[in-house]
Amino acid sequence: MSNVTSANKLTDLAALCRELLVYRNKDMEVDMYIQRVTELDKNVLEWAINLTERNMRKLYETCAWGWNPERKVEEMTDDCAWYLIAKQKDKLLAFSHFRFDMDFGEPVLYW
């Protein structure tokens, strides 16, 4: 639990991997940033929630969990949630939602 507690006290994850937050090739330039959900722009969060529903709803509906939009929003807006956002200029491209947690007594990173 001490590792999870320490991880959740971090305020700037980007500082640990700044050189990895830029992708460039001859055709594309993608910048990325990492923010805790509490610092994330509300429009970006809304975009991420909508994208999750568009991409994942049918998959969830085929499993035992089912699709529960309120529960998914609660999970995505938990105070411990972090987001890795990829964008090209002002266009949002992709995101990853993650958090440090405990599962069956083991420290885990849910990504």
Secondary structure, DSSP 8 states (H G I E B T S, - for coil): -HHHHHHHH-S-GGGGTGGGSEEE-SS-EEEEEEEEGGGS-HHHHHHHHHHHHHHHHHHHHTSTT---HHHHHHHHT-TT-EEEEEEETTEEEEEEEEEEEEETTEEEEE-
